[in-house]
Amino acid sequence: MVKQELFIGNHYYNGIYGKKVMVVGHQKHATDTERALYKDNPMAYNVSTDNTDMLKELINGEYMKWEPGDRKAWMQFGKMLSGNLNFNLGTEQSSKLFDSIAFCNYLQIPDIALDNRQGKDEECLYVYSENIFKEYLEEAKPDKIIVWGEPYKYIKKIGTELDDRNCRIVSPLYGKIDVLKINHPCRVERGGYDEMIKRIKAFIQKN
């Protein structure tokens, strides 16, 4: 299985509010083209640059070819992370913001391939992905991790859970890392932005 590259933005080490922030999604959503190409043999999918390609497209304003749901997710997350309700993709603010994070999807394969992996095979995939995730932590050494939903239940296993949305990872390899679980950005209704902006800002700024 191909290991996905971790995306680390050019301004990542400068931080957001002075902290190195990693964002973790669940898995890549295969495009219609990819589904058609790999429908008979989904495990042949072995593109190792999904994480880096996605963020480079986002930073360079090449996201219009994405599925609408993906564009919506990053637009809404950008509003929450920047604290700007007028945030838009394709702007200078957007490029700088997303060039200031590290990003990975937790699972190492897209959803088209996961459809064919159930039971013990699926558990093996999560164990494999956990080991790769630990390599990401060692490489990026983030101060803060913001997790989009599902992967939190796996990430908290390598740390100490503080409550149902927060855990802390402490290791001589990674240092101290605080982890915040948020709902997938697509699920945040317009009226929920203010609360999420405050929660994310307080989380990142907290020492």
Buried (B, 14 or more C-beta within 10 A) or exposed (E): BEEBBBBBBEBBEEBBBEBBBBBBBBBBBBBEEBBEBBEEEBEEBEEEEBBBBBBBBBBEEEBEEBEEEBBBBBBBBBBBBBBBEEBEBBBEBBBBBBBBBBBBBBBBBBBBBBEEBEEEEEEEBBEBBBEBBBEBBEEBBBBBBBBBBBBBEBBBEBBEBEEEBBBEBEBEEBEEBBBBBBEBBBEBEEEEBEEBBEBBBEBBEEE
